[in-house]
């Protein structure tokens, strides 16, 4: 597993994590942060690597519980997970529902 996590980390562009020290990131400890960042801003290859490492259930859990996701990401993954956008806890959805009739 250690070898797999090093390969995954090495496959992610450092630009994705411009605001943190990449060397301190641990895939399991920082799973929510990594999943959200890669699903929002990653390339197809990066998304696939993270998807294969964590699996659909973990990714679904972290994305639906995320406090801040773009509407594009929410809409895309709502389609992938075959669920409603309202299942996502993102403030974008919650704020939009409260300000739009």
N, C-alpha and C positions, 0 to 999 in steps of 0.2 A: 504494500500500500504506500509506503514511504517513497518508493521509486516512482509509482504512478503520480503521486502528488507533486513531486519535483518536475516530472515531465509536463504536467498540466500547468503548473506555475510558469515554467519556461516557455510555454506556448502562448501565454498571454502577453500582450503588448504592455510595456511599462506605462505608456500613455494613459491606459485605462485607470491607473492608480496613481495619478500625478500628485495626489494630496496625502499619500501615506508612503511609508517606507516599505517597499515591496518585499524586502528581505524578512520583515517581521510578520508578514501575512501567513496565516496557517489556513489551509483549505477547510479544515473541519471546525476550527475555533471561530473563524470569520466567515463561515458559509453564507450567512444572509447577506453580508456586505458584498462578497465576491459575486454571488448569484445575481443580485440586483444590478450591480455595476456592469457585469458582462451581458446580461439580458437587455439592458438599456442601451449600451454603447459598443458592445463587442461585434466582431466580424462573424460571419457565418461559421467559420472554422473555430473561433473561440467559443461561440455559443454551443456548438456541437460537442466540443471537448468538455465543457462544464456540464452539459446535459448528460453525457455518457458517464461522467464521474459521480454526479449526485443523483441522477434519476428523476423521472417526472414528478413523483410524489413530493420529494424534498423541494424541488424547484417551485411546484405549485404552491406549497405551503409558504415558502418565503416570499413569493411574489404577491400572493393574496394578502399577506400580513404586512407588506411594505407600506410605510407611511407616505412615500412620495414616489410615484411612477408617472411617466408621461401617459397621456391618453392613447398615444400610438401603441405603446408597450402593453397597456391594459387591454386595448381592443384586440391586438394580435394574440396575446396569450389567453384571453377569454375564448377566442375562437379555437385555439389549440386545445385548451382544456375542456371545451364544449360546456362553458358556463357563462353566466351573466356577468357583465362588467360590474354590477353592483356587489358581487362577491368579493371584490378587491377593496381593501381598507384604505387605499390611497387617499390622501387629502384632496387630490385633484378631483376625484369622483365625488367625494363628500361635499366639497366646496361648490362644485358645479351643480349638484342636486339642490343645494340650499339657495343658490342665487338665480337659477333659471326656473321659470315656472314649469 
